[in-house]
Amino acid sequence: MAWHKLFNSSAEAKAAIPLTKAKLFIIDGQRICLAQTAAGFFAVDDECPHLGESLSKGTTNYLNEVVCPWHNYRYNLNNGAECKYRTRSVKTYSIKEEAAGLYIEV
């Protein structure tokens, strides 16, 4: 696994991904949903395990979950678990914010 720079600063990341929104990144061939909540930035696999919709097309909520736009399945951004345990969890990725930028470990 290696660290990949996503943004040159936290301010740049916050401008690109507003609160309650998510964005798709493709890193080393993997589709990753990067989301911003009041608790910070989080990254999970982009594909919803329920029916395969892109989680980056969804929103986040005050419970620190990303919400799938198709059927409102909610995935905890801290551990990837679906809130009602109806599907498998999504993979989570480590994020670090430094003065030099925002990074993801893939």
N, CA, C and O atoms as CSV, one atom per row, in Angstrom:
chain,resi,resn,atom,element,x,y,z
A,1,MET,N,N,0.856,-1.181,0.000
A,1,MET,CA,C,0.000,0.000,0.000
A,1,MET,C,C,0.896,1.237,0.000
A,1,MET,O,O,1.993,1.240,0.558
A,2,ALA,N,N,0.389,2.282,-0.644
A,2,ALA,CA,C,1.165,3.512,-0.753
A,2,ALA,C,C,0.241,4.711,-0.553
A,2,ALA,O,O,-0.969,4.627,-0.763
A,3,TRP,N,N,0.842,5.828,-0.141
A,3,TRP,CA,C,0.093,7.067,0.032
A,3,TRP,C,C,0.050,7.820,-1.292
A,3,TRP,O,O,1.061,7.923,-1.988
A,4,HIS,N,N,-1.121,8.346,-1.636
A,4,HIS,CA,C,-1.324,9.104,-2.867
A,4,HIS,C,C,-1.868,10.482,-2.504
A,4,HIS,O,O,-2.809,10.603,-1.721
A,5,LYS,N,N,-1.268,11.513,-3.079
A,5,LYS,CA,C,-1.716,12.879,-2.825
A,5,LYS,C,C,-2.962,13.180,-3.650
A,5,LYS,O,O,-2.967,13.008,-4.869
A,6,LEU,N,N,-4.019,13.633,-2.974
A,6,LEU,CA,C,-5.270,13.974,-3.645
A,6,LEU,C,C,-5.402,15.474,-3.885
A,6,LEU,O,O,-5.884,15.904,-4.933
A,7,PHE,N,N,-4.974,16.259,-2.914
A,7,PHE,CA,C,-5.069,17.717,-2.978
A,7,PHE,C,C,-3.809,18.332,-2.379
A,7,PHE,O,O,-3.139,17.709,-1.556
A,8,ASN,N,N,-3.489,19.554,-2.794
A,8,ASN,CA,C,-2.298,20.237,-2.285
A,8,ASN,C,C,-2.495,20.839,-0.900
A,8,ASN,O,O,-1.518,21.188,-0.237
A,9,SER,N,N,-3.734,20.965,-0.456
A,9,SER,CA,C,-4.020,21.518,0.874
A,9,SER,C,C,-5.412,21.092,1.314
A,9,SER,O,O,-6.231,20.656,0.505
A,10,SER,N,N,-5.662,21.228,2.604
A,10,SER,CA,C,-7.002,20.951,3.120
A,10,SER,C,C,-8.014,21.942,2.558
A,10,SER,O,O,-9.157,21.582,2.275
A,11,ALA,N,N,-7.587,23.189,2.401
A,11,ALA,CA,C,-8.485,24.214,1.852
A,11,ALA,C,C,-8.905,23.856,0.426
A,11,ALA,O,O,-10.068,24.025,0.061
A,12,GLU,N,N,-7.971,23.367,-0.372
A,12,GLU,CA,C,-8.296,22.947,-1.745
A,12,GLU,C,C,-9.284,21.778,-1.727
A,12,GLU,O,O,-10.218,21.735,-2.528
A,13,ALA,N,N,-9.072,20.835,-0.813
A,13,ALA,CA,C,-9.970,19.675,-0.694
A,13,ALA,C,C,-11.367,20.114,-0.276
A,13,ALA,O,O,-12.358,19.642,-0.831
A,14,LYS,N,N,-11.450,21.007,0.692
A,14,LYS,CA,C,-12.749,21.480,1.172
A,14,LYS,C,C,-13.502,22.253,0.097
A,14,LYS,O,O,-14.730,22.192,0.034
A,15,ALA,N,N,-12.776,22.981,-0.751
A,15,ALA,CA,C,-13.413,23.717,-1.844
A,15,ALA,C,C,-13.933,22.751,-2.917
A,15,ALA,O,O,-14.969,23.004,-3.533
A,16,ALA,N,N,-13.218,21.654,-3.138
A,16,ALA,CA,C,-13.597,20.699,-4.182
A,16,ALA,C,C,-14.715,19.758,-3.744
A,16,ALA,O,O,-15.514,19.304,-4.563
A,17,ILE,N,N,-14.765,19.469,-2.429
A,17,ILE,CA,C,-15.772,18.535,-1.904
A,17,ILE,C,C,-16.491,19.208,-0.735
A,17,ILE,O,O,-16.030,19.105,0.402
A,18,PRO,N,N,-17.594,19.884,-0.983
A,18,PRO,CA,C,-18.325,20.560,0.090
A,18,PRO,C,C,-18.861,19.563,1.129
A,18,PRO,O,O,-18.992,18.371,0.854
A,19,LEU,N,N,-19.161,20.068,2.302
A,19,LEU,CA,C,-19.780,19.234,3.341
A,19,LEU,C,C,-21.014,18.550,2.779
A,19,LEU,O,O,-21.751,19.135,1.985
A,20,THR,N,N,-21.232,17.330,3.185
A,20,THR,CA,C,-22.346,16.445,2.791
A,20,THR,C,C,-22.233,15.932,1.357
A,20,THR,O,O,-23.163,15.299,0.857
A,21,LYS,N,N,-21.112,16.195,0.690
A,21,LYS,CA,C,-20.940,15.739,-0.693
A,21,LYS,C,C,-19.810,14.716,-0.763
A,21,LYS,O,O,-19.045,14.540,0.185
A,22,ALA,N,N,-19.727,14.054,-1.898
A,22,ALA,CA,C,-18.672,13.069,-2.137
A,22,ALA,C,C,-18.178,13.226,-3.569
A,22,ALA,O,O,-18.839,13.835,-4.410
A,23,LYS,N,N,-16.997,12.662,-3.827
A,23,LYS,CA,C,-16.399,12.762,-5.155
A,23,LYS,C,C,-15.705,11.456,-5.488
A,23,LYS,O,O,-15.120,10.807,-4.620
A,24,LEU,N,N,-15.777,11.079,-6.757
A,24,LEU,CA,C,-15.140,9.861,-7.234
A,24,LEU,C,C,-13.682,10.118,-7.579
A,24,LEU,O,O,-13.356,11.095,-8.253
A,25,PHE,N,N,-12.805,9.231,-7.111
A,25,PHE,CA,C,-11.401,9.207,-7.503
A,25,PHE,C,C,-11.094,7.803,-7.994
A,25,PHE,O,O,-11.593,6.822,-7.443
A,26,ILE,N,N,-10.282,7.711,-9.020
A,26,ILE,CA,C,-9.805,6.410,-9.483
A,26,ILE,C,C,-8.302,6.374,-9.237
A,26,ILE,O,O,-7.538,7.122,-9.848
A,27,ILE,N,N,-7.896,5.491,-8.331
A,27,ILE,CA,C,-6.499,5.398,-7.915
A,27,ILE,C,C,-6.053,3.954,-8.082
A,27,ILE,O,O,-6.651,3.032,-7.527
A,28,ASP,N,N,-4.999,3.777,-8.851
A,28,ASP,CA,C,-4.489,2.430,-9.134
A,28,ASP,C,C,-5.604,1.500,-9.617
A,28,ASP,O,O,-5.635,0.320,-9.266
A,29,GLY,N,N,-6.520,2.047,-10.428
A,29,GLY,CA,C,-7.605,1.260,-10.987
A,29,GLY,C,C,-8.779,1.017,-10.058
A,29,GLY,O,O,-9.744,0.354,-10.437
A,30,GLN,N,N,-8.708,1.549,-8.841
A,30,GLN,CA,C,-9.793,1.360,-7.871
A,30,GLN,C,C,-10.676,2.600,-7.814
A,30,GLN,O,O,-10.180,3.723,-7.720
A,31,ARG,N,N,-11.985,2.387,-7.872
A,31,ARG,CA,C,-12.949,3.484,-7.763
A,31,ARG,C,C,-13.191,3.758,-6.269
A,31,ARG,O,O,-13.653,2.887,-5.532
A,32,ILE,N,N,-12.871,4.976,-5.848
A,32,ILE,CA,C,-12.941,5.337,-4.436
A,32,ILE,C,C,-13.818,6.573,-4.267
A,32,ILE,O,O,-13.696,7.548,-5.008
A,33,CYS,N,N,-14.694,6.509,-3.289
A,33,CYS,CA,C,-15.574,7.616,-2.923
A,33,CYS,C,C,-14.911,8.394,-1.786
A,33,CYS,O,O,-14.708,7.855,-0.699
A,34,LEU,N,N,-14.575,9.658,-2.036
A,34,LEU,CA,C,-14.017,10.530,-1.005
A,34,LEU,C,C,-15.117,11.479,-0.566
A,34,LEU,O,O,-15.693,12.190,-1.390
A,35,ALA,N,N,-15.413,11.494,0.731
A,35,ALA,CA,C,-16.506,12.305,1.256
A,35,ALA,C,C,-16.002,13.217,2.369
A,35,ALA,O,O,-15.058,12.889,3.087
A,36,GLN,N,N,-16.658,14.369,2.492
A,36,GLN,CA,C,-16.367,15.277,3.591
A,36,GLN,C,C,-17.589,15.389,4.492
A,36,GLN,O,O,-18.703,15.612,4.020
A,37,THR,N,N,-17.366,15.229,5.803
A,37,THR,CA,C,-18.404,15.440,6.810
A,37,THR,C,C,-17.866,16.434,7.830
A,37,THR,O,O,-16.733,16.899,7.709
A,38,ALA,N,N,-18.662,16.754,8.816
A,38,ALA,CA,C,-18.201,17.643,9.881
A,38,ALA,C,C,-17.017,17.042,10.639
A,38,ALA,O,O,-16.247,17.770,11.267
A,39,ALA,N,N,-16.870,15.717,10.582
A,39,ALA,CA,C,-15.765,15.036,11.273
A,39,ALA,C,C,-14.495,14.955,10.429
A,39,ALA,O,O,-13.464,14.492,10.916
A,40,GLY,N,N,-14.553,15.400,9.166
A,40,GLY,CA,C,-13.370,15.384,8.313
A,40,GLY,C,C,-13.600,14.658,7.008
A,40,GLY,O,O,-14.732,14.519,6.545
A,41,PHE,N,N,-12.506,14.197,6.421
A,41,PHE,CA,C,-12.563,13.478,5.143
A,41,PHE,C,C,-12.476,11.981,5.383
A,41,PHE,O,O,-11.769,11.514,6.276
A,42,PHE,N,N,-13.220,11.232,4.556
A,42,PHE,CA,C,-13.259,9.770,4.658
A,42,PHE,C,C,-13.305,9.193,3.256
A,42,PHE,O,O,-13.800,9.825,2.323
A,43,ALA,N,N,-12.777,7.972,3.123
A,43,ALA,CA,C,-12.781,7.312,1.819
A,43,ALA,C,C,-13.227,5.865,1.960
A,43,ALA,O,O,-12.812,5.152,2.874
A,44,VAL,N,N,-14.090,5.447,1.026
A,44,VAL,CA,C,-14.596,4.070,0.979
A,44,VAL,C,C,-14.649,3.638,-0.488
A,44,VAL,O,O,-14.576,4.472,-1.390
A,45,ASP,N,N,-14.777,2.324,-0.721
A,45,ASP,CA,C,-15.017,1.855,-2.081
A,45,ASP,C,C,-16.236,2.569,-2.630
A,45,ASP,O,O,-17.195,2.828,-1.903
A,46,ASP,N,N,-16.195,2.889,-3.925
A,46,ASP,CA,C,-17.276,3.661,-4.526
A,46,ASP,C,C,-18.519,2.833,-4.827
A,46,ASP,O,O,-19.614,3.391,-4.898
A,47,GLU,N,N,-18.389,1.531,-5.004
A,47,GLU,CA,C,-19.516,0.701,-5.405
A,47,GLU,C,C,-20.361,0.265,-4.214
A,47,GLU,O,O,-19.852,-0.351,-3.277
A,48,CYS,N,N,-21.652,0.586,-4.252
A,48,CYS,CA,C,-22.578,0.135,-3.213
A,48,CYS,C,C,-22.731,-1.386,-3.326
A,48,CYS,O,O,-23.051,-1.887,-4.404
A,49,PRO,N,N,-22.511,-2.129,-2.238
A,49,PRO,CA,C,-22.644,-3.584,-2.293
A,49,PRO,C,C,-24.071,-4.067,-2.586
A,49,PRO,O,O,-24.260,-5.210,-3.001
A,50,HIS,N,N,-25.063,-3.216,-2.378
A,50,HIS,CA,C,-26.451,-3.627,-2.592
A,50,HIS,C,C,-26.725,-3.906,-4.066
A,50,HIS,O,O,-27.050,-5.035,-4.434
A,51,LEU,N,N,-26.596,-2.874,-4.920
A,51,LEU,CA,C,-26.870,-3.063,-6.350
A,51,LEU,C,C,-25.848,-2.372,-7.245
A,51,LEU,O,O,-26.083,-2.223,-8.444
A,52,GLY,N,N,-24.732,-1.954,-6.689
A,52,GLY,CA,C,-23.631,-1.466,-7.498
A,52,GLY,C,C,-23.617,0.001,-7.877
A,52,GLY,O,O,-22.761,0.418,-8.657
A,53,GLU,N,N,-24.534,0.799,-7.351
A,53,GLU,CA,C,-24.540,2.228,-7.676
A,53,GLU,C,C,-23.290,2.901,-7.099
A,53,GLU,O,O,-22.692,2.413,-6.139
A,54,SER,N,N,-22.915,4.011,-7.693
A,54,SER,CA,C,-21.757,4.781,-7.254
A,54,SER,C,C,-22.108,5.582,-5.999
A,54,SER,O,O,-22.995,6.436,-6.025
A,55,LEU,N,N,-21.409,5.301,-4.909
A,55,LEU,CA,C,-21.667,6.027,-3.664
A,55,LEU,C,C,-21.255,7.494,-3.770
A,55,LEU,O,O,-21.781,8.341,-3.047
A,56,SER,N,N,-20.316,7.796,-4.670
A,56,SER,CA,C,-19.894,9.192,-4.831
A,56,SER,C,C,-21.007,10.057,-5.429
A,56,SER,O,O,-20.904,11.284,-5.412
A,57,LYS,N,N,-22.062,9.442,-5.952
A,57,LYS,CA,C,-23.225,10.190,-6.438
A,57,LYS,C,C,-24.196,10.490,-5.296
A,57,LYS,O,O,-25.178,11.208,-5.489
A,58,GLY,N,N,-23.929,9.947,-4.115
A,58,GLY,CA,C,-24.801,10.137,-2.960
A,58,GLY,C,C,-24.404,11.339,-2.124
A,58,GLY,O,O,-23.690,12.233,-2.578
A,59,THR,N,N,-24.879,11.334,-0.904
A,59,THR,CA,C,-24.583,12.417,0.041
A,59,THR,C,C,-24.075,11.805,1.342
A,59,THR,O,O,-24.057,10.584,1.500
A,60,THR,N,N,-23.667,12.661,2.263
A,60,THR,CA,C,-23.332,12.209,3.613
A,60,THR,C,C,-24.342,12.813,4.580
A,60,THR,O,O,-25.043,13.768,4.246
A,61,ASN,N,N,-24.409,12.244,5.786
A,61,ASN,CA,C,-25.355,12.759,6.772
A,61,ASN,C,C,-24.649,13.063,8.097
A,61,ASN,O,O,-23.443,12.857,8.226
A,62,TYR,N,N,-25.399,13.545,9.062
A,62,TYR,CA,C,-24.839,13.946,10.348
A,62,TYR,C,C,-24.358,12.754,11.181
A,62,TYR,O,O,-23.681,12.946,12.191
A,63,LEU,N,N,-24.694,11.542,10.777
A,63,LEU,CA,C,-24.252,10.340,11.481
A,63,LEU,C,C,-22.917,9.818,10.941
A,63,LEU,O,O,-22.467,8.739,11.324
A,64,ASN,N,N,-22.294,10.585,10.058
A,64,ASN,CA,C,-21.017,10.216,9.447
A,64,ASN,C,C,-21.170,8.982,8.552
A,64,ASN,O,O,-20.361,8.055,8.588
A,65,GLU,N,N,-22.235,9.008,7.749
A,65,GLU,CA,C,-22.522,7.925,6.823
A,65,GLU,C,C,-22.603,8.494,5.404
A,65,GLU,O,O,-22.977,9.650,5.211
A,66,VAL,N,N,-22.251,7.676,4.425
A,66,VAL,CA,C,-22.505,8.013,3.035
A,66,VAL,C,C,-23.779,7.274,2.647
A,66,VAL,O,O,-23.952,6.100,2.972
A,67,VAL,N,N,-24.671,7.976,1.947
A,67,VAL,CA,C,-25.990,7.439,1.611
A,67,VAL,C,C,-26.050,7.158,0.111
A,67,VAL,O,O,-25.837,8.054,-0.706
A,68,CYS,N,N,-26.340,5.914,-0.238
A,68,CYS,CA,C,-26.449,5.521,-1.636
A,68,CYS,C,C,-27.660,6.224,-2.267
A,68,CYS,O,O,-28.736,6.249,-1.669
A,69,PRO,N,N,-27.494,6.793,-3.469
A,69,PRO,CA,C,-28.603,7.519,-4.087
A,69,PRO,C,C,-29.729,6.627,-4.615
A,69,PRO,O,O,-30.826,7.131,-4.854
A,70,TRP,N,N,-29.507,5.344,-4.804
A,70,TRP,CA,C,-30.565,4.481,-5.343
A,70,TRP,C,C,-31.600,4.076,-4.301
A,70,TRP,O,O,-32.789,4.345,-4.472
A,71,HIS,N,N,-31.159,3.431,-3.221
A,71,HIS,CA,C,-32.106,2.884,-2.249
A,71,HIS,C,C,-31.843,3.349,-0.817
A,71,HIS,O,O,-32.373,2.777,0.136
A,72,ASN,N,N,-31.035,4.374,-0.677
A,72,ASN,CA,C,-30.752,4.993,0.620
A,72,ASN,C,C,-30.071,4.068,1.625
A,72,ASN,O,O,-30.213,4.249,2.834
A,73,TYR,N,N,-29.334,3.077,1.124
A,73,TYR,CA,C,-28.500,2.290,2.052
A,73,TYR,C,C,-27.422,3.225,2.577
A,73,TYR,O,O,-26.841,4.013,1.830
A,74,ARG,N,N,-27.164,3.121,3.892
A,74,ARG,CA,C,-26.220,4.029,4.536
A,74,ARG,C,C,-25.016,3.242,5.047
A,74,ARG,O,O,-25.167,2.201,5.686
A,75,TYR,N,N,-23.815,3.756,4.757
A,75,TYR,CA,C,-22.568,3.095,5.146
A,75,TYR,C,C,-21.764,4.013,6.058
A,75,TYR,O,O,-21.497,5.169,5.730
A,76,ASN,N,N,-21.385,3.466,7.217
A,76,ASN,CA,C,-20.594,4.209,8.184
A,76,ASN,C,C,-19.232,4.503,7.575
A,76,ASN,O,O,-18.540,3.588,7.128
A,77,LEU,N,N,-18.844,5.767,7.553
A,77,LEU,CA,C,-17.577,6.146,6.945
A,77,LEU,C,C,-16.371,5.779,7.803
A,77,LEU,O,O,-15.247,5.757,7.300
A,78,ASN,N,N,-16.579,5.493,9.073
A,78,ASN,CA,C,-15.471,5.088,9.950
A,78,ASN,C,C,-15.078,3.627,9.746
A,78,ASN,O,O,-13.895,3.289,9.737
A,79,ASN,N,N,-16.087,2.762,9.582
A,79,ASN,CA,C,-15.777,1.320,9.507
A,79,ASN,C,C,-16.372,0.621,8.282
A,79,ASN,O,O,-16.116,-0.566,8.080
A,80,GLY,N,N,-17.151,1.315,7.469
A,80,GLY,CA,C,-17.701,0.753,6.242
A,80,GLY,C,C,-18.980,-0.055,6.398
A,80,GLY,O,O,-19.543,-0.500,5.398
A,81,ALA,N,N,-19.457,-0.257,7.625
A,81,ALA,CA,C,-20.640,-1.100,7.860
A,81,ALA,C,C,-21.920,-0.414,7.381
A,81,ALA,O,O,-22.100,0.792,7.551
A,82,GLU,N,N,-22.812,-1.219,6.775
A,82,GLU,CA,C,-24.138,-0.709,6.403
A,82,GLU,C,C,-24.942,-0.589,7.694
A,82,GLU,O,O,-24.914,-1.495,8.527
A,83,CYS,N,N,-25.652,0.512,7.867
A,83,CYS,CA,C,-26.251,0.835,9.171
A,83,CYS,C,C,-27.239,-0.204,9.680
A,83,CYS,O,O,-27.404,-0.346,10.892
A,84,LYS,N,N,-27.906,-0.937,8.781
A,84,LYS,CA,C,-28.873,-1.949,9.216
A,84,LYS,C,C,-28.387,-3.364,8.916
A,84,LYS,O,O,-29.145,-4.326,9.037
A,85,TYR,N,N,-27.127,-3.485,8.527
A,85,TYR,CA,C,-26.481,-4.783,8.253
A,85,TYR,C,C,-27.240,-5.602,7.213
A,85,TYR,O,O,-27.358,-6.821,7.341
A,86,ARG,N,N,-27.759,-4.923,6.171
A,86,ARG,CA,C,-28.490,-5.605,5.103
A,86,ARG,C,C,-27.569,-6.085,3.980
A,86,ARG,O,O,-27.944,-6.959,3.199
A,87,THR,N,N,-26.374,-5.517,3.902
A,87,THR,CA,C,-25.390,-5.916,2.889
A,87,THR,C,C,-24.025,-6.002,3.555
A,87,THR,O,O,-23.862,-5.668,4.728
A,88,ARG,N,N,-23.051,-6.458,2.777
A,88,ARG,CA,C,-21.685,-6.475,3.302
A,88,ARG,C,C,-21.191,-5.045,3.452
A,88,ARG,O,O,-21.769,-4.117,2.886
A,89,SER,N,N,-20.136,-4.872,4.206
A,89,SER,CA,C,-19.530,-3.557,4.413
A,89,SER,C,C,-18.752,-3.127,3.172
A,89,SER,O,O,-18.396,-3.956,2.335
A,90,VAL,N,N,-18.493,-1.834,3.063
A,90,VAL,CA,C,-17.592,-1.324,2.033
A,90,VAL,C,C,-16.210,-1.164,2.652
A,90,VAL,O,O,-16.077,-0.927,3.853
A,91,LYS,N,N,-15.197,-1.297,1.827
A,91,LYS,CA,C,-13.817,-1.130,2.293
A,91,LYS,C,C,-13.562,0.337,2.593
A,91,LYS,O,O,-13.994,1.216,1.846
A,92,THR,N,N,-12.859,0.598,3.687
A,92,THR,CA,C,-12.477,1.956,4.040
A,92,THR,C,C,-10.987,2.149,3.758
A,92,THR,O,O,-10.220,1.186,3.721
A,93,TYR,N,N,-10.591,3.399,3.562
A,93,TYR,CA,C,-9.203,3.752,3.277
A,93,TYR,C,C,-8.751,4.825,4.255
A,93,TYR,O,O,-9.532,5.692,4.645
A,94,SER,N,N,-7.493,4.759,4.645
A,94,SER,CA,C,-6.923,5.761,5.551
A,94,SER,C,C,-6.695,7.067,4.798
A,94,SER,O,O,-6.247,7.081,3.652
A,95,ILE,N,N,-7.016,8.156,5.476
A,95,ILE,CA,C,-6.818,9.511,4.943
A,95,ILE,C,C,-5.950,10.258,5.947
A,95,ILE,O,O,-6.115,10.103,7.157
A,96,LYS,N,N,-5.023,11.070,5.440
A,96,LYS,CA,C,-4.265,11.937,6.348
A,96,LYS,C,C,-4.197,13.334,5.757
A,96,LYS,O,O,-3.994,13.528,4.559
A,97,GLU,N,N,-4.377,14.299,6.651
A,97,GLU,CA,C,-4.269,15.704,6.280
A,97,GLU,C,C,-2.966,16.232,6.850
A,97,GLU,O,O,-2.703,16.100,8.045
A,98,GLU,N,N,-2.147,16.834,5.985
A,98,GLU,CA,C,-0.886,17.435,6.391
A,98,GLU,C,C,-0.801,18.825,5.776
A,98,GLU,O,O,-1.616,19.188,4.928
A,99,ALA,N,N,0.186,19.596,6.205
A,99,ALA,CA,C,0.363,20.929,5.641
A,99,ALA,C,C,0.580,20.866,4.132
A,99,ALA,O,O,0.193,21.783,3.408
A,100,ALA,N,N,1.199,19.788,3.660
A,100,ALA,CA,C,1.504,19.635,2.231
A,100,ALA,C,C,0.330,19.103,1.427
A,100,ALA,O,O,0.411,19.055,0.199
A,101,GLY,N,N,-0.767,18.698,2.079
A,101,GLY,CA,C,-1.914,18.229,1.324
A,101,GLY,C,C,-2.740,17.154,1.998
A,101,GLY,O,O,-2.522,16.818,3.162
A,102,LEU,N,N,-3.703,16.614,1.242
A,102,LEU,CA,C,-4.581,15.539,1.691
A,102,LEU,C,C,-4.171,14.266,0.952
A,102,LEU,O,O,-4.037,14.270,-0.272
A,103,TYR,N,N,-3.972,13.182,1.695
A,103,TYR,CA,C,-3.453,11.937,1.146
A,103,TYR,C,C,-4.381,10.771,1.478
A,103,TYR,O,O,-5.096,10.783,2.480
A,104,ILE,N,N,-4.345,9.751,0.594
A,104,ILE,CA,C,-5.085,8.515,0.824
A,104,ILE,C,C,-4.115,7.352,0.696
A,104,ILE,O,O,-3.207,7.373,-0.135
A,105,GLU,N,N,-4.317,6.328,1.537
A,105,GLU,CA,C,-3.487,5.133,1.458
A,105,GLU,C,C,-4.246,4.053,0.687
A,105,GLU,O,O,-5.307,3.593,1.108
A,106,VAL,N,N,-3.673,3.663,-0.454
A,106,VAL,CA,C,-4.284,2.630,-1.303
A,106,VAL,C,C,-3.242,1.563,-1.577
A,106,VAL,O,O,-3.525,0.587,-2.272
